Amino acid sequence: MLKTIFIGYLILMSLFTLFLFGIDKQKARHHKRRIPELRLIFYALAGGSIGALLGIYLFRHKTLHLKSTLGIPIILCLQTAFILCYFHGLFL
């Protein structure tokens, strides 16, 4: 049950983060007030790293920012390692 809730949370956070990347790209195109980059990274850290990575490549957004192109994949790798260790009982 807890695993199902956790996976659901990750899916929702990824969709939300992907949505934020899309909104920010639209705002950038129309020269409107943008979503701060640290907020986008925060949502990636909070479980939306898959959505953030998809947003970078799907919307071709933040591709020139090292924080995004290097930081988001690192966050995703660390989260994946943590999740695998947790689900395989390597943490108490």
PDB file of N, CA, C and O in Angstrom:
ATOM      1  N   MET A   1       0.824  -1.197   0.000  1.00  0.00           N
ATOM      2  CA  MET A   1       0.000   0.000   0.000  1.00  0.00           C
ATOM      3  C   MET A   1       0.867   1.259   0.000  1.00  0.00           C
ATOM      4  O   MET A   1       0.618   2.180  -0.777  1.00  0.00           O
ATOM      5  N   LEU A   2       1.871   1.305   0.856  1.00  0.00           N
ATOM      6  CA  LEU A   2       2.745   2.475   0.933  1.00  0.00           C
ATOM      7  C   LEU A   2       3.517   2.675  -0.364  1.00  0.00           C
ATOM      8  O   LEU A   2       3.727   3.807  -0.798  1.00  0.00           O
ATOM      9  N   LYS A   3       3.941   1.571  -0.984  1.00  0.00           N
ATOM     10  CA  LYS A   3       4.665   1.667  -2.255  1.00  0.00           C
ATOM     11  C   LYS A   3       3.770   2.243  -3.339  1.00  0.00           C
ATOM     12  O   LYS A   3       4.225   3.049  -4.152  1.00  0.00           O
ATOM     13  N   THR A   4       2.513   1.845  -3.364  1.00  0.00           N
ATOM     14  CA  THR A   4       1.569   2.349  -4.360  1.00  0.00           C
ATOM     15  C   THR A   4       1.344   3.843  -4.182  1.00  0.00           C
ATOM     16  O   THR A   4       1.303   4.590  -5.160  1.00  0.00           O
ATOM     17  N   ILE A   5       1.198   4.277  -2.948  1.00  0.00           N
ATOM     18  CA  ILE A   5       1.023   5.708  -2.662  1.00  0.00           C
ATOM     19  C   ILE A   5       2.266   6.476  -3.083  1.00  0.00           C
ATOM     20  O   ILE A   5       2.160   7.548  -3.680  1.00  0.00           O
ATOM     21  N   PHE A   6       3.436   5.942  -2.781  1.00  0.00           N
ATOM     22  CA  PHE A   6       4.683   6.611  -3.119  1.00  0.00           C
ATOM     23  C   PHE A   6       4.846   6.726  -4.634  1.00  0.00           C
ATOM     24  O   PHE A   6       5.233   7.782  -5.135  1.00  0.00           O
ATOM     25  N   ILE A   7       4.557   5.666  -5.357  1.00  0.00           N
ATOM     26  CA  ILE A   7       4.657   5.700  -6.820  1.00  0.00           C
ATOM     27  C   ILE A   7       3.639   6.686  -7.390  1.00  0.00           C
ATOM     28  O   ILE A   7       3.948   7.417  -8.331  1.00  0.00           O
ATOM     29  N   GLY A   8       2.441   6.711  -6.836  1.00  0.00           N
ATOM     30  CA  GLY A   8       1.435   7.687  -7.254  1.00  0.00           C
ATOM     31  C   GLY A   8       1.903   9.114  -7.032  1.00  0.00           C
ATOM     32  O   GLY A   8       1.698   9.990  -7.873  1.00  0.00           O
ATOM     33  N   TYR A   9       2.540   9.336  -5.879  1.00  0.00           N
ATOM     34  CA  TYR A   9       3.090  10.655  -5.575  1.00  0.00           C
ATOM     35  C   TYR A   9       4.140  11.056  -6.610  1.00  0.00           C
ATOM     36  O   TYR A   9       4.132  12.186  -7.101  1.00  0.00           O
ATOM     37  N   LEU A  10       5.032  10.142  -6.938  1.00  0.00           N
ATOM     38  CA  LEU A  10       6.080  10.443  -7.921  1.00  0.00           C
ATOM     39  C   LEU A  10       5.491  10.752  -9.297  1.00  0.00           C
ATOM     40  O   LEU A  10       5.967  11.646  -9.996  1.00  0.00           O
ATOM     41  N   ILE A  11       4.468  10.017  -9.674  1.00  0.00           N
ATOM     42  CA  ILE A  11       3.818  10.271 -10.963  1.00  0.00           C
ATOM     43  C   ILE A  11       3.160  11.645 -10.972  1.00  0.00           C
ATOM     44  O   ILE A  11       3.307  12.398 -11.935  1.00  0.00           O
ATOM     45  N   LEU A  12       2.436  11.977  -9.903  1.00  0.00           N
ATOM     46  CA  LEU A  12       1.787  13.286  -9.825  1.00  0.00           C
ATOM     47  C   LEU A  12       2.803  14.424  -9.799  1.00  0.00           C
ATOM     48  O   LEU A  12       2.611  15.440 -10.467  1.00  0.00           O
ATOM     49  N   MET A  13       3.870  14.265  -9.044  1.00  0.00           N
ATOM     50  CA  MET A  13       4.900  15.307  -8.993  1.00  0.00           C
ATOM     51  C   MET A  13       5.579  15.473 -10.350  1.00  0.00           C
ATOM     52  O   MET A  13       5.885  16.593 -10.760  1.00  0.00           O
ATOM     53  N   SER A  14       5.813  14.378 -11.037  1.00  0.00           N
ATOM     54  CA  SER A  14       6.443  14.464 -12.360  1.00  0.00           C
ATOM     55  C   SER A  14       5.521  15.164 -13.352  1.00  0.00           C
ATOM     56  O   SER A  14       5.977  15.997 -14.135  1.00  0.00           O
ATOM     57  N   LEU A  15       4.243  14.840 -13.330  1.00  0.00           N
ATOM     58  CA  LEU A  15       3.292  15.506 -14.221  1.00  0.00           C
ATOM     59  C   LEU A  15       3.187  16.992 -13.901  1.00  0.00           C
ATOM     60  O   LEU A  15       3.151  17.830 -14.802  1.00  0.00           O
ATOM     61  N   PHE A  16       3.138  17.310 -12.607  1.00  0.00           N
ATOM     62  CA  PHE A  16       3.065  18.709 -12.192  1.00  0.00           C
ATOM     63  C   PHE A  16       4.310  19.481 -12.623  1.00  0.00           C
ATOM     64  O   PHE A  16       4.208  20.606 -13.112  1.00  0.00           O
ATOM     65  N   THR A  17       5.479  18.878 -12.443  1.00  0.00           N
ATOM     66  CA  THR A  17       6.737  19.535 -12.807  1.00  0.00           C
ATOM     67  C   THR A  17       6.816  19.709 -14.320  1.00  0.00           C
ATOM     68  O   THR A  17       7.250  20.757 -14.798  1.00  0.00           O
ATOM     69  N   LEU A  18       6.406  18.707 -15.071  1.00  0.00           N
ATOM     70  CA  LEU A  18       6.369  18.823 -16.530  1.00  0.00           C
ATOM     71  C   LEU A  18       5.446  19.968 -16.935  1.00  0.00           C
ATOM     72  O   LEU A  18       5.779  20.750 -17.826  1.00  0.00           O
ATOM     73  N   PHE A  19       4.301  20.067 -16.292  1.00  0.00           N
ATOM     74  CA  PHE A  19       3.351  21.143 -16.539  1.00  0.00           C
ATOM     75  C   PHE A  19       3.985  22.505 -16.257  1.00  0.00           C
ATOM     76  O   PHE A  19       3.800  23.444 -17.031  1.00  0.00           O
ATOM     77  N   LEU A  20       4.739  22.619 -15.146  1.00  0.00           N
ATOM     78  CA  LEU A  20       5.408  23.879 -14.818  1.00  0.00           C
ATOM     79  C   LEU A  20       6.445  24.262 -15.858  1.00  0.00           C
ATOM     80  O   LEU A  20       6.567  25.434 -16.211  1.00  0.00           O
ATOM     81  N   PHE A  21       7.195  23.283 -16.353  1.00  0.00           N
ATOM     82  CA  PHE A  21       8.172  23.567 -17.401  1.00  0.00           C
ATOM     83  C   PHE A  21       7.469  24.076 -18.659  1.00  0.00           C
ATOM     84  O   PHE A  21       7.964  24.988 -19.321  1.00  0.00           O
ATOM     85  N   GLY A  22       6.322  23.490 -18.988  1.00  0.00           N
ATOM     86  CA  GLY A  22       5.561  23.950 -20.145  1.00  0.00           C
ATOM     87  C   GLY A  22       5.045  25.365 -19.969  1.00  0.00           C
ATOM     88  O   GLY A  22       5.104  26.176 -20.894  1.00  0.00           O
ATOM     89  N   ILE A  23       4.537  25.663 -18.776  1.00  0.00           N
ATOM     90  CA  ILE A  23       4.058  27.015 -18.488  1.00  0.00           C
ATOM     91  C   ILE A  23       5.209  28.013 -18.570  1.00  0.00           C
ATOM     92  O   ILE A  23       5.058  29.089 -19.149  1.00  0.00           O
ATOM     93  N   ASP A  24       6.351  27.663 -17.998  1.00  0.00           N
ATOM     94  CA  ASP A  24       7.486  28.571 -18.010  1.00  0.00           C
ATOM     95  C   ASP A  24       7.969  28.823 -19.436  1.00  0.00           C
ATOM     96  O   ASP A  24       8.357  29.944 -19.762  1.00  0.00           O
ATOM     97  N   LYS A  25       7.952  27.812 -20.281  1.00  0.00           N
ATOM     98  CA  LYS A  25       8.352  27.987 -21.677  1.00  0.00           C
ATOM     99  C   LYS A  25       7.391  28.935 -22.395  1.00  0.00           C
ATOM    100  O   LYS A  25       7.820  29.798 -23.161  1.00  0.00           O
ATOM    101  N   GLN A  26       6.095  28.772 -22.144  1.00  0.00           N
ATOM    102  CA  GLN A  26       5.108  29.676 -22.743  1.00  0.00           C
ATOM    103  C   GLN A  26       5.344  31.114 -22.286  1.00  0.00           C
ATOM    104  O   GLN A  26       5.294  32.046 -23.088  1.00  0.00           O
ATOM    105  N   LYS A  27       5.600  31.281 -20.991  1.00  0.00           N
ATOM    106  CA  LYS A  27       5.853  32.620 -20.460  1.00  0.00           C
ATOM    107  C   LYS A  27       7.112  33.214 -21.078  1.00  0.00           C
ATOM    108  O   LYS A  27       7.160  34.412 -21.355  1.00  0.00           O
ATOM    109  N   ALA A  28       8.124  32.392 -21.295  1.00  0.00           N
ATOM    110  CA  ALA A  28       9.363  32.870 -21.905  1.00  0.00           C
ATOM    111  C   ALA A  28       9.101  33.344 -23.335  1.00  0.00           C
ATOM    112  O   ALA A  28       9.639  34.366 -23.761  1.00  0.00           O
ATOM    113  N   ARG A  29       8.287  32.611 -24.064  1.00  0.00           N
ATOM    114  CA  ARG A  29       7.974  32.987 -25.447  1.00  0.00           C
ATOM    115  C   ARG A  29       7.229  34.323 -25.524  1.00  0.00           C
ATOM    116  O   ARG A  29       7.408  35.089 -26.470  1.00  0.00           O
ATOM    117  N   HIS A  30       6.394  34.589 -24.518  1.00  0.00           N
ATOM    118  CA  HIS A  30       5.570  35.795 -24.532  1.00  0.00           C
ATOM    119  C   HIS A  30       6.137  36.913 -23.661  1.00  0.00           C
ATOM    120  O   HIS A  30       5.454  37.902 -23.393  1.00  0.00           O
ATOM    121  N   HIS A  31       7.374  36.759 -23.224  1.00  0.00           N
ATOM    122  CA  HIS A  31       8.071  37.773 -22.424  1.00  0.00           C
ATOM    123  C   HIS A  31       7.279  38.178 -21.186  1.00  0.00           C
ATOM    124  O   HIS A  31       7.180  39.358 -20.853  1.00  0.00           O
ATOM    125  N   LYS A  32       6.720  37.180 -20.514  1.00  0.00           N
ATOM    126  CA  LYS A  32       5.980  37.417 -19.278  1.00  0.00           C
ATOM    127  C   LYS A  32       6.819  36.985 -18.086  1.00  0.00           C
ATOM    128  O   LYS A  32       7.888  36.393 -18.237  1.00  0.00           O
ATOM    129  N   ARG A  33       6.311  37.293 -16.897  1.00  0.00           N
ATOM    130  CA  ARG A  33       7.019  36.939 -15.663  1.00  0.00           C
ATOM    131  C   ARG A  33       7.144  35.423 -15.571  1.00  0.00           C
ATOM    132  O   ARG A  33       6.168  34.692 -15.735  1.00  0.00           O
ATOM    133  N   ARG A  34       8.367  34.967 -15.305  1.00  0.00           N
ATOM    134  CA  ARG A  34       8.705  33.553 -15.369  1.00  0.00           C
ATOM    135  C   ARG A  34       8.659  32.884 -14.003  1.00  0.00           C
ATOM    136  O   ARG A  34       8.607  33.546 -12.967  1.00  0.00           O
ATOM    137  N   ILE A  35       8.680  31.559 -14.029  1.00  0.00           N
ATOM    138  CA  ILE A  35       8.798  30.752 -12.817  1.00  0.00           C
ATOM    139  C   ILE A  35      10.285  30.693 -12.478  1.00  0.00           C
ATOM    140  O   ILE A  35      11.086  30.333 -13.340  1.00  0.00           O
ATOM    141  N   PRO A  36      10.678  31.032 -11.255  1.00  0.00           N
ATOM    142  CA  PRO A  36      12.104  31.011 -10.911  1.00  0.00           C
ATOM    143  C   PRO A  36      12.720  29.615 -11.103  1.00  0.00           C
ATOM    144  O   PRO A  36      12.100  28.595 -10.803  1.00  0.00           O
ATOM    145  N   GLU A  37      13.949  29.609 -11.608  1.00  0.00           N
ATOM    146  CA  GLU A  37      14.634  28.347 -11.881  1.00  0.00           C
ATOM    147  C   GLU A  37      14.785  27.503 -10.618  1.00  0.00           C
ATOM    148  O   GLU A  37      14.667  26.279 -10.677  1.00  0.00           O
ATOM    149  N   LEU A  38      15.043  28.138  -9.487  1.00  0.00           N
ATOM    150  CA  LEU A  38      15.175  27.388  -8.233  1.00  0.00           C
ATOM    151  C   LEU A  38      13.869  26.702  -7.846  1.00  0.00           C
ATOM    152  O   LEU A  38      13.893  25.639  -7.227  1.00  0.00           O
ATOM    153  N   ARG A  39      12.743  27.288  -8.197  1.00  0.00           N
ATOM    154  CA  ARG A  39      11.458  26.651  -7.905  1.00  0.00           C
ATOM    155  C   ARG A  39      11.282  25.402  -8.771  1.00  0.00           C
ATOM    156  O   ARG A  39      10.787  24.379  -8.300  1.00  0.00           O
ATOM    157  N   LEU A  40      11.689  25.493 -10.029  1.00  0.00           N
ATOM    158  CA  LEU A  40      11.621  24.321 -10.906  1.00  0.00           C
ATOM    159  C   LEU A  40      12.528  23.207 -10.392  1.00  0.00           C
ATOM    160  O   LEU A  40      12.154  22.035 -10.416  1.00  0.00           O
ATOM    161  N   ILE A  41      13.711  23.575  -9.930  1.00  0.00           N
ATOM    162  CA  ILE A  41      14.640  22.588  -9.380  1.00  0.00           C
ATOM    163  C   ILE A  41      14.094  22.010  -8.074  1.00  0.00           C
ATOM    164  O   ILE A  41      14.265  20.821  -7.804  1.00  0.00           O
ATOM    165  N   PHE A  42      13.440  22.843  -7.264  1.00  0.00           N
ATOM    166  CA  PHE A  42      12.838  22.353  -6.025  1.00  0.00           C
ATOM    167  C   PHE A  42      11.818  21.252  -6.317  1.00  0.00           C
ATOM    168  O   PHE A  42      11.801  20.222  -5.643  1.00  0.00           O
ATOM    169  N   TYR A  43      10.970  21.471  -7.321  1.00  0.00           N
ATOM    170  CA  TYR A  43       9.965  20.449  -7.650  1.00  0.00           C
ATOM    171  C   TYR A  43      10.611  19.187  -8.206  1.00  0.00           C
ATOM    172  O   TYR A  43      10.090  18.088  -8.019  1.00  0.00           O
ATOM    173  N   ALA A  44      11.741  19.340  -8.885  1.00  0.00           N
ATOM    174  CA  ALA A  44      12.483  18.154  -9.325  1.00  0.00           C
ATOM    175  C   ALA A  44      13.002  17.393  -8.107  1.00  0.00           C
ATOM    176  O   ALA A  44      12.925  16.165  -8.058  1.00  0.00           O
ATOM    177  N   LEU A  45      13.526  18.121  -7.131  1.00  0.00           N
ATOM    178  CA  LEU A  45      14.021  17.489  -5.901  1.00  0.00           C
ATOM    179  C   LEU A  45      12.893  16.845  -5.094  1.00  0.00           C
ATOM    180  O   LEU A  45      13.105  15.845  -4.408  1.00  0.00           O
ATOM    181  N   ALA A  46      11.714  17.415  -5.180  1.00  0.00           N
ATOM    182  CA  ALA A  46      10.579  16.917  -4.407  1.00  0.00           C
ATOM    183  C   ALA A  46       9.923  15.690  -5.039  1.00  0.00           C
ATOM    184  O   ALA A  46       8.884  15.225  -4.570  1.00  0.00           O
ATOM    185  N   GLY A  47      10.527  15.173  -6.094  1.00  0.00           N
ATOM    186  CA  GLY A  47      10.007  13.948  -6.705  1.00  0.00           C
ATOM    187  C   GLY A  47       9.619  14.089  -8.162  1.00  0.00           C
ATOM    188  O   GLY A  47       9.193  13.116  -8.783  1.00  0.00           O
ATOM    189  N   GLY A  48       9.758  15.275  -8.716  1.00  0.00           N
ATOM    190  CA  GLY A  48       9.359  15.491 -10.098  1.00  0.00           C
ATOM    191  C   GLY A  48      10.505  15.496 -11.089  1.00  0.00           C
ATOM    192  O   GLY A  48      10.418  16.138 -12.135  1.00  0.00           O
ATOM    193  N   SER A  49      11.580  14.787 -10.772  1.00  0.00           N
ATOM    194  CA  SER A  49      12.764  14.846 -11.637  1.00  0.00           C
ATOM    195  C   SER A  49      12.510  14.249 -13.021  1.00  0.00           C
ATOM    196  O   SER A  49      13.091  14.717 -14.000  1.00  0.00           O
ATOM    197  N   ILE A  50      11.669  13.240 -13.124  1.00  0.00           N
ATOM    198  CA  ILE A  50      11.357  12.669 -14.439  1.00  0.00           C
ATOM    199  C   ILE A  50      10.598  13.703 -15.275  1.00  0.00           C
ATOM    200  O   ILE A  50      10.890  13.881 -16.457  1.00  0.00           O
ATOM    201  N   GLY A  51       9.643  14.371 -14.673  1.00  0.00           N
ATOM    202  CA  GLY A  51       8.907  15.414 -15.376  1.00  0.00           C
ATOM    203  C   GLY A  51       9.785  16.580 -15.761  1.00  0.00           C
ATOM    204  O   GLY A  51       9.615  17.162 -16.832  1.00  0.00           O
ATOM    205  N   ALA A  52      10.731  16.932 -14.891  1.00  0.00           N
ATOM    206  CA  ALA A  52      11.658  18.024 -15.202  1.00  0.00           C
ATOM    207  C   ALA A  52      12.534  17.653 -16.393  1.00  0.00           C
ATOM    208  O   ALA A  52      12.734  18.463 -17.297  1.00  0.00           O
ATOM    209  N   LEU A  53      13.052  16.439 -16.394  1.00  0.00           N
ATOM    210  CA  LEU A  53      13.903  16.003 -17.499  1.00  0.00           C
ATOM    211  C   LEU A  53      13.098  15.946 -18.806  1.00  0.00           C
ATOM    212  O   LEU A  53      13.586  16.354 -19.860  1.00  0.00           O
ATOM    213  N   LEU A  54      11.877  15.444 -18.727  1.00  0.00           N
ATOM    214  CA  LEU A  54      11.015  15.446 -19.907  1.00  0.00           C
ATOM    215  C   LEU A  54      10.729  16.871 -20.378  1.00  0.00           C
ATOM    216  O   LEU A  54      10.712  17.139 -21.579  1.00  0.00           O
ATOM    217  N   GLY A  55      10.506  17.777 -19.438  1.00  0.00           N
ATOM    218  CA  GLY A  55      10.234  19.171 -19.775  1.00  0.00           C
ATOM    219  C   GLY A  55      11.395  19.846 -20.464  1.00  0.00           C
ATOM    220  O   GLY A  55      11.204  20.646 -21.380  1.00  0.00           O
ATOM    221  N   ILE A  56      12.601  19.524 -20.027  1.00  0.00           N
ATOM    222  CA  ILE A  56      13.797  20.107 -20.649  1.00  0.00           C
ATOM    223  C   ILE A  56      13.865  19.706 -22.122  1.00  0.00           C
ATOM    224  O   ILE A  56      14.102  20.549 -22.987  1.00  0.00           O
ATOM    225  N   TYR A  57      13.661  18.443 -22.399  1.00  0.00           N
ATOM    226  CA  TYR A  57      13.823  17.957 -23.767  1.00  0.00           C
ATOM    227  C   TYR A  57      12.560  18.066 -24.612  1.00  0.00           C
ATOM    228  O   TYR A  57      12.649  18.304 -25.816  1.00  0.00           O
ATOM    229  N   LEU A  58      11.395  17.896 -24.011  1.00  0.00           N
ATOM    230  CA  LEU A  58      10.153  17.988 -24.760  1.00  0.00           C
ATOM    231  C   LEU A  58       9.879  19.423 -25.208  1.00  0.00           C
ATOM    232  O   LEU A  58       9.493  19.661 -26.352  1.00  0.00           O
ATOM    233  N   PHE A  59      10.083  20.376 -24.297  1.00  0.00           N
ATOM    234  CA  PHE A  59       9.833  21.783 -24.612  1.00  0.00           C
ATOM    235  C   PHE A  59      11.089  22.516 -25.064  1.00  0.00           C
ATOM    236  O   PHE A  59      11.037  23.702 -25.388  1.00  0.00           O
ATOM    237  N   ARG A  60      12.219  21.809 -25.085  1.00  0.00           N
ATOM    238  CA  ARG A  60      13.512  22.434 -25.404  1.00  0.00           C
ATOM    239  C   ARG A  60      13.688  23.695 -24.544  1.00  0.00           C
ATOM    240  O   ARG A  60      13.927  24.795 -25.043  1.00  0.00           O
ATOM    241  N   HIS A  61      13.559  23.482 -23.248  1.00  0.00           N
ATOM    242  CA  HIS A  61      13.542  24.584 -22.289  1.00  0.00           C
ATOM    243  C   HIS A  61      14.667  24.405 -21.276  1.00  0.00           C
ATOM    244  O   HIS A  61      14.888  23.308 -20.763  1.00  0.00           O
ATOM    245  N   LYS A  62      15.363  25.479 -20.999  1.00  0.00           N
ATOM    246  CA  LYS A  62      16.470  25.490 -20.035  1.00  0.00           C
ATOM    247  C   LYS A  62      17.637  24.616 -20.513  1.00  0.00           C
ATOM    248  O   LYS A  62      18.408  24.120 -19.691  1.00  0.00           O
ATOM    249  N   THR A  63      17.773  24.426 -21.808  1.00  0.00           N
ATOM    250  CA  THR A  63      18.825  23.555 -22.335  1.00  0.00           C
ATOM    251  C   THR A  63      20.204  24.195 -22.268  1.00  0.00           C
ATOM    252  O   THR A  63      21.209  23.494 -22.390  1.00  0.00           O
ATOM    253  N   LEU A  64      20.277  25.490 -22.080  1.00  0.00           N
ATOM    254  CA  LEU A  64      21.567  26.169 -21.974  1.00  0.00           C
ATOM    255  C   LEU A  64      21.990  26.399 -20.530  1.00  0.00           C
ATOM    256  O   LEU A  64      23.058  26.954 -20.274  1.00  0.00           O
ATOM    257  N   HIS A  65      21.163  25.981 -19.600  1.00  0.00           N
ATOM    258  CA  HIS A  65      21.456  26.176 -18.185  1.00  0.00           C
ATOM    259  C   HIS A  65      22.070  24.900 -17.609  1.00  0.00           C
ATOM    260  O   HIS A  65      21.459  23.832 -17.636  1.00  0.00           O
ATOM    261  N   LEU A  66      23.287  25.034 -17.090  1.00  0.00           N
ATOM    262  CA  LEU A  66      23.992  23.878 -16.530  1.00  0.00           C
ATOM    263  C   LEU A  66      23.246  23.296 -15.336  1.00  0.00           C
ATOM    264  O   LEU A  66      23.261  22.083 -15.124  1.00  0.00           O
ATOM    265  N   LYS A  67      22.591  24.158 -14.553  1.00  0.00           N
ATOM    266  CA  LYS A  67      21.807  23.665 -13.409  1.00  0.00           C
ATOM    267  C   LYS A  67      20.749  22.666 -13.870  1.00  0.00           C
ATOM    268  O   LYS A  67      20.457  21.693 -13.175  1.00  0.00           O
ATOM    269  N   SER A  68      20.191  22.909 -15.025  1.00  0.00           N
ATOM    270  CA  SER A  68      19.137  22.038 -15.529  1.00  0.00           C
ATOM    271  C   SER A  68      19.684  20.837 -16.283  1.00  0.00           C
ATOM    272  O   SER A  68      19.305  19.699 -16.009  1.00  0.00           O
ATOM    273  N   THR A  69      20.575  21.091 -17.230  1.00  0.00           N
ATOM    274  CA  THR A  69      21.032  19.988 -18.079  1.00  0.00           C
ATOM    275  C   THR A  69      21.935  19.011 -17.351  1.00  0.00           C
ATOM    276  O   THR A  69      22.023  17.849 -17.748  1.00  0.00           O
ATOM    277  N   LEU A  70      22.597  19.442 -16.315  1.00  0.00           N
ATOM    278  CA  LEU A  70      23.451  18.554 -15.530  1.00  0.00           C
ATOM    279  C   LEU A  70      22.801  18.208 -14.192  1.00  0.00           C
ATOM    280  O   LEU A  70      22.859  17.064 -13.742  1.00  0.00           O
ATOM    281  N   GLY A  71      22.186  19.203 -13.566  1.00  0.00           N
ATOM    282  CA  GLY A  71      21.616  19.010 -12.235  1.00  0.00           C
ATOM    283  C   GLY A  71      20.414  18.088 -12.197  1.00  0.00           C
ATOM    284  O   GLY A  71      20.312  17.239 -11.312  1.00  0.00           O
ATOM    285  N   ILE A  72      19.504  18.243 -13.144  1.00  0.00           N
ATOM    286  CA  ILE A  72      18.289  17.416 -13.151  1.00  0.00           C
ATOM    287  C   ILE A  72      18.623  15.936 -13.360  1.00  0.00           C
ATOM    288  O   ILE A  72      18.081  15.102 -12.635  1.00  0.00           O
ATOM    289  N   PRO A  73      19.495  15.564 -14.323  1.00  0.00           N
ATOM    290  CA  PRO A  73      19.853  14.139 -14.440  1.00  0.00           C
ATOM    291  C   PRO A  73      20.541  13.585 -13.190  1.00  0.00           C
ATOM    292  O   PRO A  73      20.345  12.421 -12.840  1.00  0.00           O
ATOM    293  N   ILE A  74      21.343  14.410 -12.517  1.00  0.00           N
ATOM    294  CA  ILE A  74      21.985  13.964 -11.283  1.00  0.00           C
ATOM    295  C   ILE A  74      20.928  13.718 -10.206  1.00  0.00           C
ATOM    296  O   ILE A  74      20.977  12.716  -9.494  1.00  0.00           O
ATOM    297  N   ILE A  75      19.975  14.640 -10.097  1.00  0.00           N
ATOM    298  CA  ILE A  75      18.886  14.466  -9.133  1.00  0.00           C
ATOM    299  C   ILE A  75      18.121  13.183  -9.438  1.00  0.00           C
ATOM    300  O   ILE A  75      17.803  12.417  -8.529  1.00  0.00           O
ATOM    301  N   LEU A  76      17.825  12.947 -10.712  1.00  0.00           N
ATOM    302  CA  LEU A  76      17.096  11.744 -11.102  1.00  0.00           C
ATOM    303  C   LEU A  76      17.879  10.481 -10.749  1.00  0.00           C
ATOM    304  O   LEU A  76      17.302   9.518 -10.245  1.00  0.00           O
ATOM    305  N   CYS A  77      19.170  10.476 -11.004  1.00  0.00           N
ATOM    306  CA  CYS A  77      19.996   9.301 -10.668  1.00  0.00           C
ATOM    307  C   CYS A  77      20.020   9.046  -9.164  1.00  0.00           C
ATOM    308  O   CYS A  77      19.892   7.904  -8.722  1.00  0.00           O
ATOM    309  N   LEU A  78      20.183  10.104  -8.383  1.00  0.00           N
ATOM    310  CA  LEU A  78      20.201   9.953  -6.925  1.00  0.00           C
ATOM    311  C   LEU A  78      18.851   9.469  -6.398  1.00  0.00           C
ATOM    312  O   LEU A  78      18.792   8.600  -5.529  1.00  0.00           O
ATOM    313  N   GLN A  79      17.774  10.036  -6.927  1.00  0.00           N
ATOM    314  CA  GLN A  79      16.449   9.602  -6.493  1.00  0.00           C
ATOM    315  C   GLN A  79      16.191   8.147  -6.879  1.00  0.00           C
ATOM    316  O   GLN A  79      15.624   7.382  -6.099  1.00  0.00           O
ATOM    317  N   THR A  80      16.608   7.774  -8.075  1.00  0.00           N
ATOM    318  CA  THR A  80      16.429   6.393  -8.519  1.00  0.00           C
ATOM    319  C   THR A  80      17.196   5.431  -7.621  1.00  0.00           C
ATOM    320  O   THR A  80      16.669   4.391  -7.227  1.00  0.00           O
ATOM    321  N   ALA A  81      18.447   5.778  -7.295  1.00  0.00           N
ATOM    322  CA  ALA A  81      19.254   4.931  -6.414  1.00  0.00           C
ATOM    323  C   ALA A  81      18.599   4.815  -5.037  1.00  0.00           C
ATOM    324  O   ALA A  81      18.536   3.726  -4.465  1.00  0.00           O
ATOM    325  N   PHE A  82      18.118   5.929  -4.514  1.00  0.00           N
ATOM    326  CA  PHE A  82      17.462   5.914  -3.212  1.00  0.00           C
ATOM    327  C   PHE A  82      16.213   5.040  -3.236  1.00  0.00           C
ATOM    328  O   PHE A  82      15.999   4.234  -2.330  1.00  0.00           O
ATOM    329  N   ILE A  83      15.394   5.196  -4.263  1.00  0.00           N
ATOM    330  CA  ILE A  83      14.150   4.426  -4.379  1.00  0.00           C
ATOM    331  C   ILE A  83      14.441   2.931  -4.491  1.00  0.00           C
ATOM    332  O   ILE A  83      13.789   2.116  -3.839  1.00  0.00           O
ATOM    333  N   LEU A  84      15.414   2.581  -5.313  1.00  0.00           N
ATOM    334  CA  LEU A  84      15.772   1.171  -5.450  1.00  0.00           C
ATOM    335  C   LEU A  84      16.271   0.581  -4.140  1.00  0.00           C
ATOM    336  O   LEU A  84      15.907  -0.536  -3.775  1.00  0.00           O
ATOM    337  N   CYS A  85      17.101   1.331  -3.439  1.00  0.00           N
ATOM    338  CA  CYS A  85      17.594   0.854  -2.142  1.00  0.00           C
ATOM    339  C   CYS A  85      16.458   0.728  -1.136  1.00  0.00           C
ATOM    340  O   CYS A  85      16.415  -0.226  -0.358  1.00  0.00           O
ATOM    341  N   TYR A  86      15.541   1.686  -1.150  1.00  0.00           N
ATOM    342  CA  TYR A  86      14.416   1.649  -0.216  1.00  0.00           C
ATOM    343  C   TYR A  86      13.503   0.460  -0.496  1.00  0.00           C
ATOM    344  O   TYR A  86      13.130  -0.265   0.427  1.00  0.00           O
ATOM    345  N   PHE A  87      13.145   0.258  -1.744  1.00  0.00           N
ATOM    346  CA  PHE A  87      12.230  -0.829  -2.096  1.00  0.00           C
ATOM    347  C   PHE A  87      12.866  -2.217  -1.950  1.00  0.00           C
ATOM    348  O   PHE A  87      12.154  -3.212  -1.820  1.00  0.00           O
ATOM    349  N   HIS A  88      14.171  -2.286  -1.971  1.00  0.00           N
ATOM    350  CA  HIS A  88      14.844  -3.568  -1.797  1.00  0.00           C
ATOM    351  C   HIS A  88      15.280  -3.799  -0.349  1.00  0.00           C
ATOM    352  O   HIS A  88      15.997  -4.754  -0.049  1.00  0.00           O
ATOM    353  N   GLY A  89      14.837  -2.916   0.537  1.00  0.00           N
ATOM    354  CA  GLY A  89      15.061  -3.103   1.962  1.00  0.00           C
ATOM    355  C   GLY A  89      16.472  -2.822   2.429  1.00  0.00           C
ATOM    356  O   GLY A  89      16.901  -3.365   3.448  1.00  0.00           O
ATOM    357  N   LEU A  90      17.209  -1.982   1.706  1.00  0.00           N
ATOM    358  CA  LEU A  90      18.578  -1.683   2.130  1.00  0.00           C
ATOM    359  C   LEU A  90      18.618  -0.585   3.197  1.00  0.00           C
ATOM    360  O   LEU A  90      19.661  -0.351   3.806  1.00  0.00           O
ATOM    361  N   PHE A  91      17.484   0.087   3.423  1.00  0.00           N
ATOM    362  CA  PHE A  91      17.383   1.052   4.507  1.00  0.00           C
ATOM    363  C   PHE A  91      16.506   0.447   5.597  1.00  0.00           C
ATOM    364  O   PHE A  91      15.571  -0.302   5.317  1.00  0.00           O
ATOM    365  N   LEU A  92      16.820   0.778   6.815  1.00  0.00           N
ATOM    366  CA  LEU A  92      15.992   0.276   7.933  1.00  0.00           C
ATOM    367  C   LEU A  92      14.796   1.134   8.169  1.00  0.00           C
ATOM    368  O   LEU A  92      14.001   0.853   9.066  1.00  0.00           O
TER     369      LEU A  92
END
